[in-house]
Amino acid sequence: MPPTATLRVLALDGGGIKGLVQLQILKYLLDKTGLREAIHISSFFDLMVGSSIGGICALGLGTRNWSLEDCKTKFIKFTEQLFVPKSRCTRLLSRLSGGWSDVLFNTARLIFFDSIYDSAPIERILMESFDDTSSMIQTSLEHSSKVAVVVNQASTSETTVFTNYNKSRHRKTGAYRWPEMGNTYQSLRIWEVARATSAAPGFWKSVTLLGKVYQDGGLSHNNPSAIAINEANLLRSLHHTDPLVVSVGVQEVSQGIRRVPERRETT
């Protein structure tokens, strides 16, 4: 990268099924470049930062070279296999009990298993999608984007950021921390980080990584843009200009959307 270049950063919010909105926005932006068929979207960003479903998308785009259509296809597959429709018997029991059987069943699962849904399907899907042998830290990268994923430490509610790029030493900021970059981190799998950032409390069990228990990154930083800016500032040299950040959310816009006036060249 030229010494005076601006770091280009993509920040992707959490939001569950609404993550499909992010993919449509990114597709729109890519279409506007006129290069959708020729250039992968990761070529436009030096750093991708995501939380929850945004973290999964960032990992897919940045570490596995997924296209936006790949992301959409896998996203739909996730929802179809993770939220399986109830059987006829279960639906009948729920109807006869006025819905109380659902409440009792889900409460029992929360008490005994710490989650409503079985974690095995989501882990299987993530292992298939990201390859269960691919390490978070890769010696040979086929892409130019660095990726950072936000998770939340269950016991302290402290935000932790897992990255696919090395940190010089174990550090902590006022807002979040990084895991220690030792030999254990070198063996960390991509799918494990994807599982941690999507471990929504009550839905799926928390995840233990490097001796600590983690949950959905959206609990503390559903919008990871502040973390994205800080990471970019840590990565850039003293000669780089301020990072350029594209933050893509999934929430409603309360005051509407307006077009930014075009800049006209003065003569």
N, C-alpha and C positions, 0 to 999 in steps of 0.2 A: 504494500500500500504506500502511495506517495506520502512523504512526511507531512504535507499540509492537507491531506485528504480528510473529508468528513466521514465519521463512522455512521453507517446507515443501520438503523435499529428498528426491528419490528416487535411490538408488544401485543400479546394476545390474551384477552380476558378469559376468565372462567365463566361458565354459564350453562353447563349441561347440554341439553338438546339444542339450545339456542346457539351453540357453536356453529351450526350450519350457516347462520347469518354471517359469521366471520368469513367463512369460505366463499360465500357469494360476494362479499365486499372485496376480498382479495382478487377474486376472478374479475370483477368489474375493473379494478385498478390495473390488473395485468392486461386486460383487453384494451384499455386506453393507451397502453404503450405501443400496441400494434405488433408486439413481439411474442405473443402467447405461445405460438407453436415453435418458436426458435430458442427461447431462453427460459430456464427454470426460474421460478419466483425467488428461490434462495440466492440467485445471482444478484438480486437487487439489495440484499441485506448482508451486513457483516456480522450481525448479532441478532438472534431471535430469542425472545424471553416470553414464557407462557406460564399460566397458572391453571390448574385443573384441566379441563378439556383443551384450553389454549396451550397448556404444557404438552399435551399429547400431540397436538397439531404441530407445535414447534419442533418436537423431536422427530416427527415423521417427515416434515419438510426439510429440516436441517441435517438429520443424521441418516435418514433412509432414502432421501431424494424422492419422496412421494410427490406426485403432481397434486394439484388441488382436486382433481377428479378422483385420484386415489384416496385422498383424505375423506372426501364425501362418501365414497363407496364403503370405506372401512367404518366411517361414522355410523352409517345406516346399519351396517352389519352388527356393530356394537349394540345398538338399541334393540335390534330384532332378537339378538341372542341373550342379552342381559335382562331384559324386561319381558320374560316369556308370558304369554297370555295364560290365564288360569284354565285348568281343566273344567269340563262340564260339571263334574261332581263338586269341585271347589266352588264354582260359580253358583250352583244350586244351593249349597250349604250356606254361602254368603247371603243369598237372597232370602232363604228361610229364616235366618237368624237376624235379619235386618242389618247385616254388615258387621255384627259383633264378632263373628268367627274370624274375620280379617283382623280386627283389633286385638283379639286374644292371641292369634297366631303370631302377629308381628311383635306384640309385646313379649311373648315367650322367646322369640328369636333374639330380641334385643337383650333380654336378661341373660340367656344362656350362651348366645353366640356373638354378642356385641354388634349385631347387624341384622337387617331385615333380609338381605339377599345373600345367597351363597357366593363366596369370593372365588371359588374355583373357576367358574365360567369366565369372569373378567380376566383372571390371570392367564387362562389358556388362550384367550383371544389376543391379549397383549403379547404373549410369547410368540404366537404365530405371526403377528403383525410386525414385530420388531426383531424377530429371530432371537431365541433364548440364549444364544452364545455371544451376541454383539455387546461389547463393553462400552460403557459411557465414555471412557477415555480411549480413543483410538489412535494407534501409532501412525496410520496412513489414512488421511481424510480425503474423500473424493468430492468434497464440497468446500466452499469457502466460508460458510456461515458457522459462527460459534453459537452454541445453544445453552441457555440457562433456564432451569425449571424451578418453580417456587413450590415448596412444601411447608407444612406447619408441624412443629414438634408437639406431640400430644400432651406431654407432661407439663410443659412450660408455656405453651401457646407461642413459642418463639419461631419466627420465620427463618427458614434455612433455604439456601439456594444451591442446587446441584448443577454443575456445569460439565460440558464436554471438553473444556480447556483447563489446563493446569493453573493452579494458584501457587504463587511462590512460597506461601506459608499459611498456616492456620490464622485466620483473622476474623474480626467481628466489627460490624459497624453499629451505629446506634439503632438501626432499624432491622437488621437481619445479620445472619452469620453464614459462614461456609463450613462444610465438613473438612476435617483434616485430610490433606492430600497424601495419604500414605499408601502402602502396598494394598491394603484392603479396598481402598477407593478405586484403585486400578482395576480391580476385578468386578466392580459394580456393573450390572447389566442395564442396558437402556430400558428394557421392559419393566425392571424393578422401580426405576425412577418414575416411569409413566404410571405404574400402579400406585405409587405413593402420592403423587400429586392429584390423583382422582379418587382417593380413599375418603369419600364423603361420609362423615360420622352418621351412624344409624343405617346407612345403606350398605356399606361394605366395611369389613374389618380394617383396623389400622394396620400399617406395615412397619416391620422392623428392618431398618437399614443401618449398618455400621454400629449396631448396638443401641440405637435409639428408635423410638416409636414415632412414626409420622402419619399425618392425615392430609386431607385435601388442602392444597395451597390457597384455595379461594377463601378459606376461613380468615386469613389475615390480610392477604393482598389479592383480592379477586381481580383487581386492575393492577397489573405488574409494571405499569409504565414508570413509576418512580424508581423501582429496582432496575429496570432496563436502562434508565438514564445514568444511575450510579455505576452500574457495571460498565457501561460504555465509557464513562469518565475514567474508570480504573484501567481500562484497556488502551485508551488512546494515549499517544505521546504528548509531551508538552507543546508540540508544534501543531497538533491537530486542532481544527476549529471545533466548536460545540457539536455534539452528535445531532443527527437528524432522525427524529423518532416518528414512526407511524404507529399509532395506538389504535387497535381495532377492538371495539367493545361489542356487547350484545344487548345492551339495555335500551329502554325507550328514551327518546329525546323529548324532553318536556316542553321546550320552547321552539320546536320545529327546526328544520334545516334550511339554511340559506346558502346560495351560491356565492363564493368569494369572487369579488369583481376581478376581472382580468387586468393584469398590469400592462400598461401601454408604454411603449418606448417613447421617450421625449427626444425631440430633435432640436 
